[in-house]
């Protein structure tokens, strides 16, 4: 698999709404970070669906080098 583009080396805070679906960008090319805008087309990346269980602030991974989830796990510290 290809390496994703590092969109930012910090988490991206987003206020999410309970029950709403969000499509997390995995390629790092989206202009709408941390969410997908279709820039992955033609690559081996696909967005990840995230459904908010409650309304709260979520810190999405901005570096795209996390453990495979959508939230920041501090992986940017090793880049």
C-alpha positions as CSV (number, residue, x, y, z in Angstrom):
1,X,0.0,0.0,0.0
2,X,1.1,3.6,-0.7
3,X,2.1,6.0,2.0
4,X,-0.5,8.7,2.8
5,X,0.3,12.4,2.5
6,X,0.8,14.0,5.9
7,X,-1.9,16.6,6.0
8,X,-0.7,18.0,9.4
9,X,1.5,16.8,12.2
10,X,-1.2,17.5,14.8
11,X,-4.7,16.2,15.6
12,X,-7.7,18.0,14.0
13,X,-10.4,18.9,16.6
14,X,-14.0,18.6,15.3
15,X,-17.3,19.0,17.1
16,X,-19.3,16.0,15.9
17,X,-23.1,15.4,16.2
18,X,-24.5,12.3,17.7
19,X,-25.8,9.8,15.1
20,X,-24.1,11.7,12.2
21,X,-21.8,9.9,9.8
22,X,-18.4,11.4,8.8
23,X,-16.0,10.0,6.2
24,X,-12.4,10.3,7.3
25,X,-9.7,10.9,4.7
26,X,-7.0,8.2,4.7
27,X,-4.9,9.5,1.8
28,X,-4.1,12.9,3.2
29,X,-4.9,14.7,-0.1
30,X,-8.4,16.1,0.8
31,X,-8.7,19.9,1.0
32,X,-11.5,19.3,3.6
33,X,-9.3,17.7,6.3
34,X,-9.9,15.5,8.2
35,X,-12.7,14.5,5.9
36,X,-12.8,12.9,2.4
37,X,-13.4,15.0,-0.7
38,X,-12.8,12.3,-3.2
39,X,-9.1,13.0,-3.8
40,X,-8.2,9.4,-3.2
41,X,-9.8,8.3,-6.5
42,X,-7.3,6.3,-8.5
43,X,-5.3,5.3,-5.5
44,X,-5.4,2.4,-3.1
45,X,-6.9,4.5,-0.3
46,X,-10.5,4.5,0.8
47,X,-12.2,6.7,3.4
48,X,-13.3,5.3,6.7
49,X,-16.8,5.8,8.0
50,X,-17.0,7.3,11.5
51,X,-20.4,7.4,13.2
52,X,-20.6,9.7,16.2
53,X,-22.1,8.0,19.2
54,X,-22.5,11.2,21.0
55,X,-22.1,14.9,20.4
56,X,-18.6,15.9,21.5
57,X,-15.2,17.1,20.3
58,X,-13.2,14.4,18.5
59,X,-9.5,14.8,17.8
60,X,-9.1,13.2,14.3
61,X,-5.7,12.1,13.2
62,X,-4.1,14.7,10.9
63,X,-0.8,12.8,10.0
64,X,-2.6,9.7,8.6
65,X,0.0,7.5,10.3
66,X,-2.1,6.3,13.3
67,X,-2.9,2.8,14.3
68,X,-5.6,2.4,11.6
69,X,-8.3,4.2,13.4
70,X,-9.6,7.8,12.8
71,X,-8.6,9.4,16.0
72,X,-5.2,10.7,17.0
73,X,-3.0,8.2,18.8
74,X,0.1,10.4,19.0
75,X,1.7,8.8,16.0
76,X,2.7,12.2,14.7
77,X,5.3,12.4,17.4
78,X,7.4,9.8,15.7
79,X,7.4,11.5,12.3
